[in-house]
Amino acid sequence: MDELIRKMQSVGFNQYESKAYITLVKLGTSTAYQISKESGIPRARVYDVLKSLSAQGMVIQEAINNSIMYSPLPVDVFLSSIQSRWEKTYTSIHESLKKLEAVQPEPDNRVASVQGQESILAFCETLLKRAERKVIVSLWSDMYKMLEPVLKETAHRCKMKGIVFQVNNPVAGLDQHRQTSFVEGIGQNKWFILSIDSREMLYGPSVEQRDTAFYTDNPVHIYLLENYVWHDILVNRLVTEKEMEKWISAERDEFFK
């Protein structure tokens, strides 16, 4: 019950309004006294609450046998009303924000942080959906799995390029990095890169490790990180011999001493 009340509050009803409507759905047509007793809404408040719900069209008020009775708007109608209200609000906000966006000067090329796993994944999905020509990625397995459905959808209309780590059967166009001791021992140093049309990019630690990423439309950053991905692909394609792998490992260790 508490969870349902919280969900109703999230779409615009206060706590008492939520309790009153839920109680009416449960009891059916009832008096204010019955609603107050069942819901725990104070008697001194219940009439104002029911008046508010009646004004919103969520409760039907009628006189029956000299008593004022209250009935809930049928659940299907109630839900349809909520959906309609939400869609109108969304449309209004969308139109207002787009008008503001249109009149604002174009921002300078920038790097901005994005916080939270859900926000980062939603941003990745948004970028993939608005890609027009090509997508370049570097992804480790956990993050690849989270984005796989939208990656597959995007691959149908855009060139998909890049490299994936510890992923089997990746989307066409993506190279599968060879298994090496370096890859196996990478630990907490897994990063992702997502670039669309060489115009916008999101990059940072894989979200299962840290919930901070960075967005940029700076062409220098995009150029450098796309070339970083290409370097990984190139080395991966060239290195097939075990002896070469040993040489690369030794050279890497020397460089990063």
C-alpha positions, 0 to 999 in steps of 0.5 A, spaced: 500 500 500 505 504 501 509 503 495 502 504 491 501 511 495 508 513 493 507 512 486 500 516 486 504 521 489 509 521 483 504 523 478 501 529 482 497 527 488 498 528 495 498 523 500 491 524 503 488 524 496 492 518 494 490 514 500 482 517 499 482 514 492 485 508 494 480 507 499 475 508 495 477 503 490 478 498 495 471 499 499 467 502 493 461 507 494 462 510 501 461 516 506 466 520 508 466 517 515 468 510 512 473 513 508 476 517 514 476 510 518 479 506 513 484 510 510 487 514 517 485 520 514 483 525 520 476 527 520 478 534 520 481 533 513 477 528 509 472 533 507 477 537 504 481 532 501 474 529 497 472 536 495 479 536 492 478 530 488 471 531 486 474 538 483 479 534 479 474 529 477 477 523 480 471 522 485 464 522 484 459 525 489 452 524 490 446 524 495 443 518 497 438 517 502 440 524 505 447 522 506 453 524 501 456 518 498 463 518 494 465 513 489 471 513 485 472 514 478 473 507 475 480 505 475 481 504 467 478 511 466 482 514 472 489 511 469 487 514 462 486 521 465 493 520 468 496 518 462 492 524 458 495 529 463 502 526 463 502 527 456 499 534 455 504 536 461 510 532 457 508 536 450 508 543 454 514 542 457 517 539 451 515 545 446 517 550 451 524 547 452 525 547 445 523 554 444 528 556 449 533 551 446 532 555 439 533 562 442 539 560 446 546 561 442 550 555 440 555 553 446 562 553 446 565 546 445 565 543 451 566 537 456 561 536 461 560 530 466 554 526 467 553 522 473 549 516 475 549 509 472 541 510 469 543 517 466 549 514 463 546 509 460 540 513 458 545 518 455 548 512 451 542 510 448 540 517 446 546 518 442 545 511 439 538 513 437 540 520 434 546 517 430 546 518 422 552 516 419 557 512 423 558 510 431 565 508 434 565 504 440 570 501 445 566 497 450 567 491 455 562 486 456 558 488 462 556 495 458 556 492 452 550 487 454 546 493 457 547 497 450 546 491 446 539 491 444 540 499 441 547 497 438 543 492 434 538 497 432 543 502 430 547 497 426 541 497 421 542 504 419 549 506 421 556 504 420 558 500 426 565 500 428 570 499 434 572 494 439 569 490 444 573 486 450 571 479 453 564 479 448 563 473 444 559 474 437 559 482 437 555 486 433 557 486 425 563 491 424 566 491 431 572 487 432 573 482 438 579 484 442 584 478 443 584 474 450 591 477 453 594 477 460 593 485 460 585 484 458 584 479 463 588 483 469 585 490 467 581 490 474 578 496 475 581 500 469 575 498 464 573 504 460 568 505 454 568 510 449 561 512 444 562 517 439 556 518 434 558 521 427 564 524 429 560 530 432 558 527 439 562 523 444 561 520 451 566 516 455 569 514 462 569 508 466 564 502 465 558 504 469 559 497 473 565 500 476 564 508 477 558 512 475 561 518 472 562 519 465 564 525 460 560 528 454 564 532 449 562 535 442 570 538 442 572 536 436 580 535 438 577 530 444 573 526 439 579 526 434 584 523 439 579 518 442 577 515 436 584 515 434 585 511 440 580 506 438 583 505 431 590 504 435 587 498 439 583 495 433 590 496 428 594 493 434 589 487 435 589 486 427 596 486 427 598 482 433 597 474 432 604 471 434 605 469 441 612 472 441 609 479 438 604 479 444 610 478 449 614 483 446 608 488 446 607 486 454 614 488 455 614 494 452 608 497 455 611 495 462 617 499 460 613 505 458 609 506 464 614 505 469 
